[in-house]
């Protein structure tokens, strides 16, 4: 029998698949904040999978491109807030094309797996497992390449308000992504095979759904509390904001004044909370020393610092005696935001935009954790919250509390700060740790280990939160096993795809 006759037909014509892919992208975007209708991730996934069934490589690339470009254009529309459409379009197209390339293996799985393993078990179990593993592989690919990747859009991250969120504490974010796609892919095959007529075939998806919904958060151990003040100054911290001298630190100082005289163990300021480096400005250093003395507590601040001719985005612990020596430099500076990779090439394409970025930040090499009187606090600066390696390293360093400092001023009035806040909530659940998520302009929150909110400051509101924040110890399975789950799914999915291709050709 010829290859053409053996290949199953696509479920829908290409023109309909392209429309369906765009609809799937819209539904998937609505699963993320601001709308945050998390359950829409399921029909969005189902619709995208249906467009790929029976599709050849060229058609899968077209379908994947439409889905990827539309989805990212909606999800990261906040990138056009100040710099206009060029960065937004560029990011959407690049991420969309990468998504399309990484979607092709899923289409191949739908062509090869039914021929290689035509039994009911192959269709209802093996095929969905491989499809879900390849989906995770796609997320890992887009989230790690190029220039360190952009892991902003993992489907697991859309479930911050979902009853499925505790799964991350057992399997990590990628494990939750796998489970979501596995359930959807199983249900798709049940419908395609009309398997509901045989109830035994429904056991696997029903069991998975029950396990996912009923999974408790992985237990960690309470070891006390730390009284934390988190200050949102709402100062002029945007890239294009007018900044009179010392206006940023003054806004932070004013918002901190309500904490003076209170019993406090640590005061946290957000990313970009200083007008300059305290190591280069005596005036800023004196202001911080004075504040730490009056608060009778150390200050965790953030500024651009310089060492040996290299610039870093640094979080620094400052005490009444000056710099404590505890410092963390941002691990993943943002390409085209904090540095320009391959500058000559991109400068030739968009000299006006590239010319705005004169300072090149270097990636940090020190641990994402600081020690305050034998209490280890894990750190992630701004977008570092989306990178697993930063979070997991801070946990293995013994962190009992997580602090995320960010500056959302360039994205005022957009969904960006709410998306980032949802990611912070997922990190609390995944690690079993309280999270202090503090922004220059909001939204800021103190979050319990189960993902619920202790206190908050709305966007564009200056103020300070003061809470006894629970400390916890012990590593969750999601932290310990999460990286292994990713590798098993990535290489297992690709290996199974190759095996099915060879077997299908032989059959």
Beta strands, then each sheet from edge to edge (+ up, - down):
strand 1: 221-232
strand 2: 266-269
strand 3: 298-307
strand 4: 310-319
strand 5: 322-329
strand 6: 369-372
strand 7: 375-381
strand 8: 401-406
strand 9: 435-439
strand 10: 444-447
strand 11: 453-457
strand 12: 463-473
sheet 1: 5+ 4- 3+ 2+ 1+ 12-
sheet 2: 6+ 7- 8- 9- 10+ 11-
end
